[in-house]
């Protein structure tokens, strides 16, 4: 996963990064999403819980996701779409 460090001016333009933000190109087409860290971690926890029935397996998978830097936004959105299609 790539990492970008924001300067204070850009961070303030992005509402302090404490809510979900959709990024669009100059034509208005969505190209990505930003999720605040707490929401991102909740999604990763839900993903691990959904993927693994066994508590030990689930806990290990969650630890692996956290230690590897998590999922990309594209992977998280794909996961959420998969969950939504089941319901």
N, C-alpha and C positions, 0 to 999 in steps of 0.2 A: 504494500500500500504506500502511495506517495504521501509526503508530508509537506504542508505549506505553513509557514509562520506568518501570522497576520500582524501588521502594524496597528497601533491604536486607532488611527484614522479609519482604516478599512473596517476594523471591528465595529466601530461606532456606526458606520454606514450600513452594517449588517445587523442592526438592532441589538448589538451586544452579544450576538450568537446564543441567545437563550430561548429561541423558538425555532421551529422548523422553517427552513427557507428553501424555496425552489429557485434554481438557477436556470435562466433562459438565454438563448442566443439572441442576436439582434432582430430576428424575425418573430420572437416570442415563443419559440419552440422550447419545451423543457429539455434540458440537457443533464440535469442532476439535482440532487437534494442534499441539504445539510440537515443533520439531526444533532441536537444538543447531546452532550456526553451521557447524561443520565437517561435520556430516552433511548439512545443507542445501546447502552448497557442493558436496559430492560428488554429490548428486542433480542439481543444476543442471548439473554437468559431464557426468554420464551422459545427461541430457536433451539437451544440446547435441550430444553425440557421436552419439546415436541419431537425432536429427533431420537431421543434415547429414553427408553422406558425404565431401564435400570438406573437407580439413583447414583451408584458409583460411576457408571459409564457417563451419565449426564454431567455429574460434577467434574469429571476429568475433561470432558469435551468443553465445558464452559471455561475451565482453567486454560485449556489450550487456545481457545478463541481469544481470551484476554491477553495471554502471553505472546500471541503472534501478531497482536495489533488489531485484531478483530476482522470484520468483513468490510469489503468495499461497499459503497452506497448502492452500487448496481446489484451486488449479491444480496444485500439486505432487502432491497425492493423486490427482487425476484422471490426471496423467501416469503415476504408478506403477501405477494400475489398468489403464491402456492397455498398458503394458509387460507386466504380469502376464497379461493376456488373450491376448497373442501367444504365450506359452510353453505 
